[in-house]
Amino acid sequence: MFGKVEHELELEVAASEAWKLFGTLEIAKFVEKEMPQIFQKVELTEGDGALGTVLKLTFVPGIPGPPSYKEKFTKIDNEKRIKETEVVEGGYLELGFTLFRVRFEVIEKGEDSSIIKSTIEYELKEDHAANESLVSTQILANIAELAKNYLNKNKAPK
């Protein structure tokens, strides 16, 4: 069974500014620092932020979903401002998912506005269909909202 969920949020900064956060390892540092109620730890286990980089995400006990997993950067398109990660170890893979992909896309809207589009694509074994309820964009929506506030406070001067 295949599925997809999305979330979009308009940002009040240029797409290039938003990409500096979402297109790099800065987003990993940002969520660990700004979301201690969700992320216990975000560790760089392999790479330098380029394609093939692996992060281990460990969640605070009690957060719905798996306690931790490793994700790998499988696509980074600086021109189209798209970054994709896939779970490669633990977490959702242990819950019957054969694919769990997160995509961040920064879409230029105007000179000082953009949209952060967050997408989760997944494939789930039929006998684990009940675990589909674990797929939610809520954490991605929270990340987008915190990023919006952060980017607004730290806008590059004109």
N, C-alpha and C positions, 0 to 999 in steps of 0.2 A: 504494500500500500504506500502510495506516494502522496506527499502533501506539501503545502507551502503557506506560510503566513507572513504578513508584511506590516510594517509600521512606517509612517512618514511624519516628519516634523520640519517645519520651516525654521530656518536659522536666519538671524539678522547679520550675517557676515558673508563675505565673498566665498565662493566655493573653494578657492585656493587656500584661504585661511582655515576653513573647516578641514580640508584635506591634510594640512600639516598635523592635525591631531589624529584624525581617523585613518590616514594612510600610512602611519608610522607606528613604532612601538610606544609612542607617547600615549596612545589610547589605553594600553595595558597598564602603564604607570598611573594614568589618570583614574581608571576604575578602581585600582587597588587603594589609592589614596582617598578618593572621594566617596567610595561606597563600602566602607568597612563593615556595614551591617549586612552586606551580601557576599563580598569577596574577602575571604580570609587571607588569601595569598594569590598573586599572579606571578609565576616564575618563568623566566626565559630559560629553557632547557637546551635549546639548539638554535644557532643562527644569530643574525644581527638585525632582524626586522625585514630582511628581503624574503623573496620566495623561498619556501622550505623551512622558514623559521617555525619553531615549535614552542608553544607556551603551555604550562600546566596551570590550570585554574582550579583553585580549591575554594569551595563555598563554605560559608558559616553554617554550622550544624543547624538543621531545622528549615533550611531553604528548600522548597519543593524541587525535586529533580535529583540528579546524581550528586554525590558529595564532592567529586572532582573528576577531571578528565584532561587529556592533552589534546590540543588543537594545533593544526599545521596551516600555515599560510599557503594556500594553493593557487591563489591568483592575486596579483597586484598590478593594476592597470593605472598608472599615474596620469595618462592622457584622459581616460574616461572616468577616472577617480572611483575605481571599484576595487574593493579588497574582499577576498573570500577566505574563510577558514573552514576546515573540516575536522571533526573529531576523529582522532587517529588511535586513541587508546583510552580504555575505561569509559566511565560515564554512560552516555547514551548507548554506546555499542554493547554494553553489558545488559541493557534493558530491551534488547531486541531490535534496535535501530541498525540498519546496514549503511545508512548515510545520515549525517547530521551536519549540514552546511549553513554557515552564517555569512551573509553578504552585507557589507556597508557600501552604499553608493552615495556620493555627494553630487547632487545635481545643481548646476548653475541656474539660478532663476533670474537674477539681475546683478547689477554691479555690486550691491551690498546685501544680497540675499541668496540663499541656497536652500536646498532641501536635503536632509539626511534620510535616506530610505534604507531601512533595515529589513532584511528578508531571512527567514529560516526555511530551508528546503530539507525535506527528510524522506527517507524510505524506512518502512517499518515492516518487520515480518508479520504475516497475518495472525499468527498465534500470540502476538504481543500487542494486538490492536488497542487494548485498554490503555497502554502507555502513551497513546497519542495525546491524552489529556496533559501530559508533561510538556508538550510543545506550546510555548507562549512567548510572545514578543514583549512581555511586561518588563523584563530586565533590560532589553534593548531600548524600550521606550524610556525607562529611567535613565539609562546612559545618555540617550539623545537629549533629554531635558537638562541634565546636569551639564552636558557639553555645551548646550545652547547658552546657559547662564555663564559658564566659564569663558566661552568665546566672546560673549558680549562684554564681559569685564576686561578682557585682555585683547581687545581689538587693536590692530596695528593702526597707528595714527596716519591720517591722510597727508 
